[in-house]
Amino acid sequence: MATSCEVMITIHGTSSHIANIDNQMDANEIASQFLQQASLQQKNFIIRFGIIKGGTAPNIISNQTTLYGSIRALTIEHLEF
């Protein structure tokens, strides 16, 4: 029987003005890279995110991004990874 669960992932980076990008970790950029990999459909489960929250201002590198989504699997065993 198919099953599903909700998931929340928080990514932490470092915050600074966008002009000071050297040695900074942009949480939004890391989240984008994660989403590209996570969106690849697997054989036994699928993971998708409907809400992405990150950043505090347009000119500030985000120090935290949170993804809210859902995992759907063919069986409960496929959720155990």
N, C-alpha and C positions, 0 to 999 in steps of 0.2 A: 504494500500500500504506500502511496506517495506521502511525503511528509515535508514540513517546512519549519523554519525558525527565523526570528529576526536577529540581526547582527548590528552592532555598533563598533566602529573602529575609529580610534583617535590617533592622529599622527602629530607628533611634536617636532617642531623645527626651532629656528631662532628668528627673532623679530628685529628688523632694522628698516631704515628708509631705503627705498628702492635704488637710490644712487649709491648705496654702500653694499653692493651685492657680493663682494669678495668674502669668502669664507662663511657665507650664510647658508642655512638650510631652509628653503621655502617649503612649508608644510603643504601648500596648495600644489606645488610642482610635484612633490613626492606622492601626494594623493592621486594626481593625474597619471603618473607612471604606474601606480598600483592598480588603478581602475582599468588601464589598458590590459594589464595581465589578468586581472580578475574577471574581465568580461569575456575571456575566451571560454566558450562553452565546453564543459567537461562531459564525459560519457554518462556519469551517474548523478550529477547534480549541476545546478546553475546558481550563480550568485549575481545579484543585481542591486544597485543602490539608487534609491529614489530621492534622498536628501543629502546634500553636501553643504556643510557650513564651515567657513573659514575666513579669516581675515577680519580686520577692524577698520581699515581705511584703504582707499584706492592706491595710495602711494607708500604703503607699508608692507614689507614682506611678512607673510602670515607665519606666526609661531605655532599655530594649532589649527588643524582641520579635522572635522569629524564627519564620518560617512555613516549613514543609516540605510540599511537595506534588508534583503531577505535572501535566504538560501532555500532552494527547493531541491529535494532529492527523491530518488525512487524508493528508498527504504531508509529507516532510521540508522542503519549501519553505515550508509554512505555519508551521513553527517559527521561521523567520527573520523576526523582527519587532523 
